[in-house]
Amino acid sequence: MVEPIQYIGRKTIGTCSAFAEMLVFSGQVMTRALQRKTYNSATKMVLINQIYFTSVQILPLFLFISVIFGSLLVGSVFQAIKNLGLTEYLGKILMGSVVTELSPFVTVLLITLRSSSAINTEIAVMKVNKELKTLEAFQIDIINYLFVPRILNGILSVVLLSALCSITVLISGFLFLNLFFGVSPDVYASDLLNSAVFSDILIMLMKCVTFGFFITLIPIRQGLRASDELTSIPVSVLNGMVNVFIAIVIIEVLSLIIRFI
């Protein structure tokens, strides 16, 4: 009876300690991100490269998925509500689900699968190979040089790609509706504009910023927790990706709660 209690106690203490460390680390990174002196030429160059690798290189695949996703989803939704005689609610459904919920979720999943694991692996390898200590020996601030650009890139990438996904989905959806159902552009645009709610868009923006922050912060933190052995790298990446997906689910649930309160 004592051993299970001890196990639960150790797990609870470990979880609370890791959460506290994450909060402290988040505060350090956010403080540096808000300081002007952080953004020297080296930091700016790393940020530009990260944006290119994360947002620009993925654009062809991202646009293709958005077009297919938009055409099929909007067409299916319109066919369903048409059969129910509820076509006047098309704008509310699209703005309430596609723009504010599905686009950020699809975007963060794609970026997580492509970039979060890469960041986690990169930091873990640098930790194992003593590259982080080498940078510190040359008096290079690793928070400014490595962490801040990657986290800012995560935030900017999720926000911009979510907006691009929403626009692409709505445009491809209109083309599909116009081609197969004869929906006019004036009616379609009017429905969307009349259904747009500022609070929903603000919540979506805050959710995207939060997504981008944590899908880069968690992999960085997990990479730093790797030991000096090569075998710790896959373990670090696995734990990091699990924690990232848990964070995505928590953020999504919290945003839904805030939206419908």
Long-range contacts (C-beta under 8 A, 24 or more apart in sequence): 21-221, 22-217, 22-218, 22-221, 25-217, 25-221, 26-213, 26-217, 28-143, 29-143, 29-147, 29-148, 29-151, 29-217, 32-143, 32-144, 32-147, 32-148, 33-148, 33-151, 33-152, 38-144, 38-148, 40-144, 42-145, 43-144, 43-145, 43-148, 43-149, 46-145, 46-146, 46-149, 46-150, 47-149, 47-152, 47-153, 50-149, 50-150, 50-153, 51-153, 51-156, 51-157, 53-115, 54-111, 54-114, 54-115, 54-153, 54-154, 54-157, 55-153, 55-156, 55-157, 55-160, 55-161, 58-110, 58-111, 58-114, 58-161, 61-110, 62-107, 62-110, 62-161, 62-164, 62-165, 63-164, 63-168, 65-106, 65-110, 66-106, 66-164, 66-165, 66-168, 66-169, 66-172, 67-168, 67-172, 69-106, 69-169, 70-98, 70-168, 70-169, 70-170, 70-171, 70-172, 70-173, 70-176, 71-172, 71-173, 71-175, 71-176, 73-98, 73-102, 73-169, 73-173, 74-98, 74-169, 74-170, 74-172, 74-173, 74-174, 74-176, 74-177, 75-173, 75-176, 75-177, 75-180, 78-177, 78-181, 78-183, 82-181, 88-191, 90-188, 90-191, 91-190, 91-191, 91-192, 91-193, 91-194, 91-195, 92-195, 94-170, 94-173, 94-191, 94-192, 94-195, 95-192, 95-195, 95-196, 95-197, 95-200, 96-195, 96-200, 98-166, 98-169, 98-170, 98-173, 99-166, 99-169, 99-170, 99-200, 99-201, 99-204, 100-200, 100-201, 100-203, 100-204, 100-259, 101-204, 101-256, 102-169, 103-162, 103-165, 103-166, 103-169, 104-158, 104-162, 104-204, 104-207, 104-208, 104-211, 105-248, 105-252, 106-165, 107-158, 107-161, 107-162, 107-165, 107-208, 108-158, 108-162, 108-208, 108-211, 108-212, 108-215, 108-248, 109-248, 110-161, 111-154, 111-157, 111-158, 111-161, 111-212, 111-215, 112-215, 112-241, 112-244, 112-245, 112-248, 115-154, 115-157, 115-215, 115-216, 116-215, 116-216, 116-218, 116-219, 116-240, 116-241, 116-244, 117-219, 117-237, 117-240, 117-241, 119-150, 119-216, 119-219, 119-220, 119-223, 120-219, 120-220, 120-222, 120-223, 120-236, 120-237, 120-240, 120-241, 121-223, 121-233, 121-237, 122-223, 123-219, 123-220, 123-222, 123-223, 123-224, 123-226, 124-222, 124-223, 124-226, 124-232, 124-233, 124-236, 124-237, 125-233, 126-223, 127-223, 127-224, 127-226, 127-228, 128-226, 128-227, 128-228, 128-229, 128-230, 128-232, 128-233, 130-228, 132-224, 146-220, 147-220, 150-216, 150-220, 151-212, 151-213, 151-216, 151-217, 151-220, 153-216, 154-212, 154-213, 154-215, 154-216, 154-217, 155-208, 155-209, 155-212, 155-213, 155-216, 156-212, 157-212, 158-208, 158-209, 158-211, 158-212, 158-215, 159-205, 159-208, 159-209, 159-212, 162-204, 162-208, 199-259, 200-259, 203-255, 203-258, 203-259, 204-255, 206-255, 207-251, 207-252, 207-255, 210-251, 211-248, 211-251, 214-244, 214-247, 214-248, 214-251, 215-244, 215-247, 215-248, 218-243, 218-244, 218-247, 219-244
